[in-house]
C-alpha cells in the first residue's frame, strides 16, 4: 500500500493581515525574556538537513501558535523563511517558497513571523544586484512576514543598507545580527566595543528595531556573553537585545542564561526533538529554567500551563516523526568542545561529516578540523558564518585531497574581497593567486562564448604569464586604496582598545569587568608580533597596532589611483587615461582581444575588490525576467501572469542564478503546475498559442480526468487509465483536439533517498500547437503519512 496525497499546489491562502507593529514584538526591560522558536528554519536545517516537509510544518504550526497566543504582550517570534529554506522548498519539498510562507502564516495568526536575509546575498550564497534584493525583501514581507533579520558574514555594515531600507519602507521590524567570533590568536579583534559600535550604527544610521548576537559556531563562552550583553544594554537600554547560541560545543544553555542575567530580552531556541547536537538549545528546557529563575516570559500564572502544554504537544508530535527524517545509517552530530578551537558552525559540522562519510574518511575528521582552523586564521580571520564557513571547509577538503585546482571558487571570493573587508590582512601572494585563477576562468568563459578565439589564445606559448603580469600590475595600481582601507580598520581598532583601556578607571562595574576580561584573554593568547614584541597586556596590544599603523603609513605613495578612479574601473567605466595606461603596460592583452567591453571584463577580473561588490553589479530584474520568459517558452512551461506571482518567480530565478543552483530552479519550474493565471509572451503569435492552451487546460475534459483517475486508480493500470481517459477526453461535445494523450511517472530530485514520485497526465497537441506538451500534476506519492490521506495502491 502506498499512501497518496493529492497536493493542490496551485492554491494560495488568503494573506493574513499583519497585526504586529515593529515595536510590539520584543520587550526591552531587564528580566523580560521571550523564546524565539526556530522550528521551521534553523532547527530543522541543523537537525535533519531541511527535510521537514510542509505537511509536517503545517501540522506543527497551530500548536506552536497556541504557545504564542498565551503571551500577553511582546510575544517574540517564529522564524519561517530565509536562509536555506527557499532552496529546500524548491529541491526537497516541491513547494513554492512564497506559497509556503503564506500557508504557514495562515496557521500562525497570533505569532509574529520573521525571515532571515544574508545581506546582498539575499536567500542564497552569492551577491545579487540591489534591485533584485529589494524585491526579494518586499515579496517576503508581502507574503506574511512581520520582520526581517539581516546579517553579513563579515559584519560589514555597508552591506545592510538595502535590506534595512526596504524592510522599514514596508513597515516591518528590522533586526540586525552581529556574527560573534573570538580569534584566540588575537583577542583584540572583534572586541566588545566593536560589537557595541556596530549596533550603534545599525540603530542610528539604519533604524534597527532590535539587535541579536549570532554565534553559529557555538563558541560564545558564558563570561563573554555577560560582558557583551551588559555593554550593549548599557549603550542601548531601550532596544531589545537577544542571543542565538548554537549548541555545537555543548555550552549554549550556560551562555543563554548568562546573557539573560545581564538583560538580554530574547533567546533563539528549538523544539526538543530538533534541539541540541549542532542545533539550538531546547525551548521547553529554557522555559522551565527561566521561569524558575524569576524571569518574565510574558505568560500569566493562569495561562502558564496552557503555554507549556503547547510546547509539550509540539515536542511530542515532532518526536513521533523526527526519526523518520534521518537517513538510515547517518550519524547525528553530537556536541564537541573541540569546536572552541576550530570554530566550525553546527550545520557545517554535519555537512562536513556527511562528506567524509561519502568518501570513507570519517576517521579523518579531526585532521580536517585542523586544516579549517589554519585556513581561517591565516587568511583574513573572517567569522565562521555561512557562506564563509563553506569556503573554509571546501578549501580544507581541497587541500586534503590535493586537488589540481589550488583555490576553491568560494574561498577565492573571500580572498579577492567579494565578501567584504577581512579583519586581518591576507597574504598578498595568495590574493594574487586567487586573482590569476579568476582571470583564467574569465578567459576560458570568453573562449566558450566565442568572444576570444581559442586559436589566438593558443598562440601565446605561456598565457599564464599574460595573466600574472596583468594581475601584478593591477595589484600595484590598487595598493594605495588597499592601504588606506587597512589604515581605517587599524585606526578603528586602536580607538576601541584605547577606550577599553580607560575602563580600568571607570566607576561602572561592567566597564571594569570588560577591561579585566580582555587583559586576561590577551595574556592567555601570548601573541608575538612581527617585530618580536610579546603581547601580554592591553597596553602592549595597543602599541602593536600603533606599530602596524606606522608601517602602513610608510607604504602610502602619491602616484596611485584615487578611490573614485578605482571605483570607476570596477564599474567598467575607467577614465581614458587609466584604460590606456593599463593597456600600455599589458600590450599582450590587446593583441589577445580587441573588443573594449571584453577587455574591461578581463581587467575587472584581475582587480581586488576593497568595498561592497554588489554596488558594482548592474540592475538584474530586466535581465532575469527575460531569461525566465525565454526558458519557459523553450521548455513549454506555462507561468502565472498575475503580476505579484510572476514577480516571485522572477526573483527566485534571479536568486538561484549560481550554476549549481540554477538546475534546481529549472527542475522546479518543469514540475510545478502554475494554475493561478498565465503569463504573456511578447511575441503575439506565440502568445496566441499560449492563450489557446490556457483555455484547454482549464476546460471540462482536463478537470474530469482528475476525477476519473481518482475513481479508477485503485483497480486500473496506467495503460487502462490512459485508454479510458482518452475516451473521456474525446467524448466532450465540441472538442476537436487532435494529438496524443500520455500518462507517465516522473521524479523530482530531493535530498532524501526515497524521492517523491509524481503521476502526470499530459496532452501533446502535435498539429495545431507545434508539439507543445500540456501537463498536469495529478498526485504526489510520498513515503510519509499526509495529514488527510487518500489511500490508493499503485498497480502499474
C-alpha positions, 0 to 999 in steps of 0.5 A, a space after each residue: 500500500 502506498 499512501 497518496 496525497 493529492 497536493 493542490 499546489 496551485 492554491 494560495 491562502 488568503 494573506 493574513 493581515 499583519 497585526 504586529 507593529 515593529 515595536 510590539 514584538 520584543 520587550 526591552 526591560 531587564 528580566 523580560 525574556 521571550 523564546 524565539 522558536 526556530 522550528 521551521 528554519 534553523 532547527 530543522 536545517 541543523 537537525 535533519 538537513 531541511 527535510 521537514 516537509 510542509 505537511 509536517 510544518 503545517 501540522 506543527 504550526 497551530 500548536 506552536 501558535 497556541 504557545 504564542 497566543 498565551 503571551 500577553 504582550 511582546 510575544 517574540 517570534 517564529 522564524 519561517 523563511 530565509 536562509 536555506 529554506 527557499 532552496 529546500 522548498 524548491 529541491 526537497 519539498 516541491 513547494 513554492 517558497 512564497 506559497 509556503 510562507 503564506 500557508 504557514 502564516 495562515 496557521 500562525 495568526 497570533 505569532 509574529 513571523 520573521 525571515 532571515 536575509 544574508 545581506 546582498 546575498 539575499 536567500 542564497 550564497 552569492 551577491 545579487 544586484 540591489 534591485 533584485 534584493 529589494 524585491 526579494 525583501 518586499 515579496 517576503 514581507 508581502 507574503 506574511 512576514 512581520 520582520 526581517 533579520 539581516 546579517 553579513 558574514 563579515 559584519 560589514 555594515 555597508 552591506 545592510 543598507 538595502 535590506 534595512 531600507 526596504 524592510 522599514 519602507 514596508 513597515 516591518 521590524 528590522 533586526 540586525 545580527 552581529 556574527 560573534 567570533 573570538 580569534 584566540 590568536 588575537 583577542 583584540 579583534 572583534 572586541 566588545 566595543 566593536 560589537 557595541 559600535 556596530 549596533 550603534 550604527 545599525 540603530 542610528 544610521 539604519 533604524 534597527 528595531 532590535 539587535 541579536 548576537 549570532 554565534 553559529 559556531 557555538 563558541 560564545 563562552 558564558 563570561 563573554 556573553 555577560 560582558 557583551 550583553 551588559 555593554 550593549 544594554 548599557 549603550 542601548 537600554 531601550 532596544 531589545 537585545 537577544 542571543 542565538 547560541 548554537 549548541 555545537 560545543 555543548 555550552 549554549 544553555 550556560 551562555 543563554 542564561 548568562 546573557 539573560 542575567 545581564 538583560 538580554 530580552 530574547 533567546 533563539 531556541 528549538 523544539 526538543 526533538 530538533 534541539 541540541 547536537 549542532 542545533 539550538 538549545 531546547 525551548 521547553 528546557 529554557 522555559 522551565 529554567 527561566 521561569 524558575 529563575 524569576 524571569 518574565 516570559 510574558 505568560 500569566 500564572 493562569 495561562 502558564 500551563 496552557 503555554 507549556 502544554 503547547 510546547 509539550 504537544 509540539 515536542 511530542 508530535 515532532 518526536 513521533 516523526 523526527 526519526 523518520 527524517 534521518 537517513 538510515 545509517 547517518 550519524 547525528 552530530 553530537 556536541 564537541 568542545 573541540 569546536 572552541 578551537 576550530 570554530 566550525 558552525 553546527 550545520 557545517 559540522 554535519 555537512 562536513 561529516 556527511 562528506 567524509 562519510 561519502 568518501 570513507 574518511 570519517 576517521 579523518 575528521 579531526 585532521 580536517 578540523 585542523 586544516 579549517 582552523 589554519 585556513 581561517 586564521 591565516 587568511 583574513 580571520 573572517 567569522 565562521 558564518 555561512 557562506 564563509 564557513 563553506 569556503 573554509 571547509 571546501 578549501 580544507 577538503 581541497 587541500 586534503 585531497 590535493 586537488 589540481 585546482 589550488 583555490 576553491 571558487 568560494 574561498 577565492 571570493 573571500 580572498 579577492 574581497 567579494 565578501 567584504 573587508 577581512 579583519 586581518 590582512 591576507 597574504 598578498 601572494 595568495 590574493 594574487 593567486 586567487 586573482 590569476 585563477 579568476 582571470 583564467 576562468 574569465 578567459 576560458 568563459 570568453 573562449 566558450 562564448 566565442 568572444 576570444 578565439 581559442 586559436 589566438 589564445 593558443 598562440 601565446 606559448 605561456 598565457 599564464 604569464 599574460 595573466 600574472 603580469 596583468 594581475 601584478 600590475 593591477 595589484 600595484 595600481 590598487 595598493 594605495 586604496 588597499 592601504 588606506 582601507 587597512 589604515 581605517 580598520 587599524 585606526 578603528 581598532 586602536 580607538 576601541 582598545 584605547 577606550 577599553 583601556 580607560 575602563 580600568 578607571 571607570 566607576 561602572 562595574 561592567 566597564 571594569 569587568 570588560 577591561 579585566 576580561 580582555 587583559 586576561 584573554 590577551 595574556 592567555 593568547 601570548 601573541 608575538 608580533 612581527 617585530 618580536 614584541 610579546 603581547 601580554 597586556 592591553 597596553 602592549 596590544 595597543 602599541 602593536 597596532 600603533 606599530 602596524 599603523 606606522 608601517 602602513 603609513 610608510 607604504 602610502 605613495 602619491 602616484 596611485 589611483 584615487 578611490 573614485 578612479 578605482 571605483 570607476 574601473 570596477 564599474 567598467 567605466 575607467 577614465 581614458 587615461 587609466 584604460 590606456 595606461 593599463 593597456 600600455 603596460 599589458 600590450 599582450 592583452 590587446 593583441 589577445 582581444 580587441 573588443 573594449 567591453 571584453 577587455 574591461 571584463 578581463 581587467 575587472 577580473 584581475 582587480 581586488 575588490 576593497 568595498 561592497 561588490 554588489 554596488 558594482 553589479 548592474 540592475 538584474 530584474 530586466 535581465 532575469 525576467 527575460 531569461 525566465 520568459 525565454 526558458 519557459 517558452 523553450 521548455 513549454 512551461 506555462 507561468 502565472 501572469 498575475 503580476 505579484 506571482 510572476 514577480 516571485 518567480 522572477 526573483 527566485 530565478 534571479 536568486 538561484 542564478 549560481 550554476 549549481 543552483 540554477 538546475 534546481 530552479 529549472 527542475 522546479 519550474 518543469 514540475 510545478 503546475 502554475 494554475 493561478 493565471 498565465 503569463 504573456 509572451 511578447 511575441 503575439 503569435 506565440 502568445 496566441 498559442 499560449 492563450 489557446 492552451 490556457 483555455 484547454 487546460 482549464 476546460 471540462 475534459 482536463 478537470 474530469 480526468 482528475 476525477 476519473 483517475 481518482 475513481 479508477 486508480 485503485 483497480 486500473 493500470 496506467 495503460 487502462 487509465 490512459 485508454 479510458 481517459 482518452 475516451 473521456 477526453 474525446 467524448 466532450 461535445 465540441 472538442 476537436 483536439 487532435 494529438 496524443 494523450 500520455 500518462 507517465 511517472 516522473 521524479 523530482 530530485 530531493 535530498 532524501 533517498 526515497 524521492 517523491 514520485 509524481 503521476 502526470 497526465 499530459 496532452 501533446 497537441 502535435 498539429 495545431 500547437 507545434 508539439 507543445 506538451 500540456 501537463 498536469 500534476 495529478 498526485 504526489 506519492 510520498 513515503 510519509 503519512 499526509 495529514 488527510 490521506 487518500 489511500 490508493 495502491 499503485 498497480 502499474 
